Amino acid sequence: MKTIIFIDNYDSYRFLLQEELLEEGFEVITAKNIEEALLTLKGVKPDLLILDLSEKATREESFDKLKKQYPDIPWVGHSAYVECPCEFKKWINYYISKSPEIDGIRELVRSL
């Protein structure tokens, strides 16, 4: 079973995506922000990281710490922007816009 870390500051969206990915057969571990992930996910060896790119949830030093902890897994950036904001491109391997329909992210996760 593949393990996914999903970081998003919206409780309802985090719950929705977690439930959908659990139904797909993935183990999903969630956190509200990078700082929470760094504190609670030590020792977890994920296959994929999905990260909300909202301004509230992200700071450059936090990205660097998280990337140091998980350097060899794919990172999926996720936000309301149509394209990945330039300031996040150095950390993100894949990008998908947030949508009420989660088919796009489900398909991307399956393909990785």
C-alpha positions in Angstrom: 0.0 0.0 0.0 1.4 3.4 -1.0 1.5 6.1 1.7 0.6 9.7 0.9 1.2 12.7 3.1 -1.4 15.3 2.4 -0.9 18.8 3.8 -3.7 21.3 3.5 -4.9 24.1 5.9 -8.7 23.4 5.2 -10.0 20.7 7.4 -13.0 19.9 5.2 -10.9 19.5 2.0 -8.3 17.5 3.9 -11.0 15.1 5.1 -12.6 14.9 1.6 -9.4 14.1 -0.2 -8.2 11.7 2.5 -11.5 9.7 2.3 -11.3 9.5 -1.5 -7.7 8.4 -1.5 -8.4 5.8 1.2 -11.1 4.4 -1.0 -8.5 4.1 -3.8 -6.4 1.9 -1.5 -3.8 4.4 -0.3 -2.7 5.1 3.2 -3.2 8.8 3.8 -1.5 10.8 6.6 -2.7 14.4 6.9 -1.4 17.6 8.5 -2.7 21.2 8.6 0.7 22.8 7.6 4.3 22.0 7.1 5.2 22.7 10.7 2.7 20.2 11.9 4.0 17.7 9.4 7.6 18.2 10.5 6.6 17.6 14.1 4.3 14.6 13.7 5.6 12.7 10.7 9.1 11.8 11.8 9.8 8.2 10.8 7.1 8.1 8.2 8.3 6.9 4.8 5.8 8.2 2.3 5.6 7.5 -1.4 4.1 10.8 -2.3 3.5 14.2 -0.8 0.6 16.5 -1.7 1.0 20.0 -0.5 -1.4 23.0 -0.5 0.4 26.0 -1.8 -1.6 28.6 0.1 0.2 31.6 1.5 -0.9 30.7 5.1 0.5 27.3 5.0 3.9 27.9 3.4 7.2 29.5 4.2 10.5 29.0 2.4 12.4 27.7 5.4 9.6 25.2 6.1 9.7 24.0 2.5 13.5 23.5 2.9 13.1 21.5 6.1 10.4 19.3 4.6 12.3 18.7 1.4 15.3 17.7 3.5 13.2 15.2 5.3 11.6 13.8 2.1 14.1 14.5 -0.8 13.4 11.5 -3.0 9.6 11.4 -3.3 7.4 13.2 -5.8 5.9 16.4 -4.5 2.5 17.5 -5.9 1.6 21.2 -5.4 -2.0 21.9 -5.1 -3.8 25.3 -5.0 -6.5 27.5 -6.5 -4.1 28.9 -9.1 -4.4 27.7 -12.7 -0.6 27.2 -12.9 2.0 26.6 -10.2 3.2 29.9 -8.7 6.8 30.6 -9.7 8.0 30.8 -6.1 7.1 27.1 -5.5 8.4 25.6 -8.6 11.8 24.7 -7.1 10.1 22.2 -4.7 7.2 20.9 -6.7 7.5 18.0 -9.2 3.8 18.1 -10.3 1.1 20.6 -10.0 -2.7 20.4 -10.1 -5.3 23.1 -9.4 -7.8 22.7 -6.6 -11.3 21.9 -7.7 -14.5 20.7 -6.1 -14.1 17.7 -8.4 -11.1 15.7 -7.3 -10.9 13.4 -10.3 -7.8 15.3 -11.6 -5.8 14.7 -8.4 -7.0 11.1 -8.1 -5.8 10.4 -11.6 -2.4 12.1 -11.0 -1.9 10.1 -7.8 -2.8 6.8 -9.5 -0.3 7.6 -12.3 2.6 8.2 -9.9 
